Amino acid sequence: MKYFHLTGVMLAFLAACTFISPATAAAASAAEISRDAKSALANLYAKSPAAKSLGEKAKGILVFPGIVKAGLIVGGQYGEGALFEEGKITGYYSTVQASYGLQAGVQKYGYALFLMTDSARKYIDKSDGWEVGVGPTIVVMDTGTAKSMTTTTLKSEIYAFFFSQKGLMAGLGLQGTKITRIQK
């Protein structure tokens, strides 16, 4: 019985890896990414007044509406998103992460990065992409923290909100994620 269970997990993992390959994910057009990013940001604002408040003060908002993460010992994630500045989309970006360790499953989710300073906004295009965890400080907002924040308590350069989590993989994080500008 264990053999069949492990085989099922491995088949699911291989299917997920095929689903999240950069070639498959790169097929999204600029119009599709724009539509999905606008919709995801509107939904986030509807559910989180704190996110809406941050959005009004942010220098830029980088929204990744559909990231897929899969792993079986070795894992990875990929997604594409859009950068909003003053309500308009000014660029497209990919987010990529590789990981290893005790992990198994497939998950889909989105996240938005609220870039609060000019230096944070400029940093995402520095060199050949930005590795999260190196550079500007990021605060990941959860429901409790978001409810207690005010615009006078905001001190970090970047705030991250995760949303639309679905799947069977534990844990979300940004450490080691690489964000790179892409042409669409």
C-alpha positions in Angstrom: 0.0 0.0 0.0 2.9 2.4 0.8 4.3 1.8 -2.7 1.0 2.8 -4.4 0.7 5.9 -2.2 4.3 7.0 -3.0 3.8 6.4 -6.7 0.6 8.5 -6.6 2.5 11.4 -4.9 5.3 11.1 -7.4 2.9 11.2 -10.3 1.1 14.3 -8.9 4.5 16.0 -8.4 5.6 15.3 -12.0 2.3 16.6 -13.3 2.6 19.7 -11.2 6.2 20.2 -12.4 5.0 20.0 -16.0 2.2 22.5 -15.1 4.5 25.0 -13.6 7.4 24.8 -16.0 8.6 28.3 -17.2 7.7 27.4 -20.8 4.1 26.8 -19.8 3.8 29.7 -17.5 5.5 32.1 -19.9 2.6 31.5 -22.3 0.5 34.1 -20.5 0.1 37.3 -22.6 0.5 40.8 -21.2 -3.3 41.2 -21.4 -3.9 38.0 -19.4 -1.3 39.0 -16.7 -2.8 42.6 -16.6 -6.3 41.3 -16.2 -5.4 38.8 -13.5 -3.2 41.2 -11.6 -5.9 43.9 -11.6 -8.5 41.4 -10.4 -6.3 40.0 -7.7 -5.4 43.5 -6.4 -9.1 44.5 -6.4 -10.0 41.3 -4.4 -7.2 42.0 -1.9 -8.4 45.5 -1.4 -11.9 44.3 -0.8 -10.8 41.8 1.9 -8.1 44.0 3.5 -8.5 47.7 4.3 -4.9 47.7 5.4 -3.8 46.6 1.9 -5.9 49.3 0.4 -4.4 51.9 2.7 -0.9 50.8 1.8 -1.8 50.9 -1.9 -2.7 54.6 -1.6 0.8 55.4 -0.3 2.9 52.9 -2.2 5.4 54.0 -4.8 4.6 50.7 -6.6 2.7 47.5 -6.1 4.0 44.3 -7.6 1.2 41.8 -7.9 1.7 38.1 -8.7 -1.8 36.7 -9.0 -1.1 33.0 -9.7 2.0 31.3 -8.4 2.3 27.6 -8.5 4.5 25.8 -6.0 5.2 22.1 -6.1 7.7 19.9 -4.4 8.8 16.4 -3.5 12.1 16.8 -1.6 13.1 19.2 -4.4 10.6 21.9 -5.2 10.1 25.0 -7.1 7.6 27.8 -7.8 6.9 30.1 -10.7 4.6 32.9 -11.5 4.2 36.1 -13.5 2.9 39.4 -12.4 2.6 43.1 -13.0 3.9 46.3 -11.5 1.4 49.1 -10.8 2.6 52.7 -10.4 0.0 55.4 -9.9 -2.7 52.9 -10.9 -1.1 52.0 -14.2 0.8 48.9 -15.2 4.4 49.8 -16.0 6.1 46.4 -16.3 5.9 42.7 -16.0 7.9 40.4 -13.8 8.5 36.7 -13.0 9.0 35.2 -9.6 11.0 32.0 -9.3 12.1 30.0 -6.3 13.8 26.6 -5.9 13.9 24.7 -2.6 14.9 21.4 -1.1 14.2 19.6 2.1 11.2 17.8 3.7 8.4 18.9 1.4 5.7 17.3 -0.6 2.6 18.8 -2.3 1.3 21.3 -4.8 -0.1 24.7 -4.0 -1.3 27.8 -5.9 -1.4 31.3 -4.4 -0.7 34.9 -5.1 1.1 37.7 -3.4 1.4 41.5 -3.6 4.5 43.5 -2.6 3.7 47.1 -1.6 6.9 49.1 -2.4 6.8 52.1 0.0 9.9 54.0 -0.9 11.5 55.2 -4.1 14.6 53.1 -3.3 12.6 49.9 -2.9 10.8 50.6 -6.2 14.2 51.1 -8.0 15.8 48.1 -6.3 13.5 45.5 -8.1 15.1 46.4 -11.4 18.7 46.5 -10.1 21.2 44.1 -11.7 19.6 41.1 -13.3 16.7 40.6 -10.9 16.1 40.9 -7.2 16.6 38.1 -4.7 14.2 38.6 -1.9 16.0 38.7 1.4 18.9 40.7 0.0 18.2 44.4 -0.2 15.1 46.3 1.1 13.4 45.0 4.3 10.1 43.1 3.8 7.4 42.7 6.4 4.9 39.9 5.6 1.5 41.0 6.7 -0.9 38.5 8.3 -4.5 39.2 9.2 -3.8 40.2 12.8 -0.9 42.5 12.0 -2.7 44.2 9.2 -5.7 45.0 11.4 -3.4 46.8 14.0 -1.3 48.8 11.6 -1.8 52.5 10.9 -0.2 54.7 8.3 1.9 56.3 11.2 3.3 52.9 12.2 4.5 52.0 8.7 8.3 52.0 8.8 9.4 49.2 6.4 10.3 49.6 2.8 8.1 46.7 1.5 5.0 45.0 2.8 3.9 41.6 1.4 0.4 40.2 1.4 -0.4 36.5 0.5 -3.8 35.7 -0.9 -5.9 33.0 -2.7 -4.0 30.0 -1.1 -5.2 26.6 -2.5 -3.5 23.3 -2.3 -1.7 20.8 -0.2 1.7 22.2 0.6 2.5 23.6 4.0 4.2 27.0 4.4 4.7 30.1 2.3 7.7 32.3 2.3 9.6 34.8 0.1 13.2 34.1 1.3 15.3 33.1 -1.7 12.7 34.1 -4.3 14.1 35.9 -7.4 12.0 38.5 -9.1 13.1 39.6 -12.6 11.6 42.0 -15.1 10.3 40.2 -18.3 9.2 41.5 -21.7 5.6 40.9 -22.7 
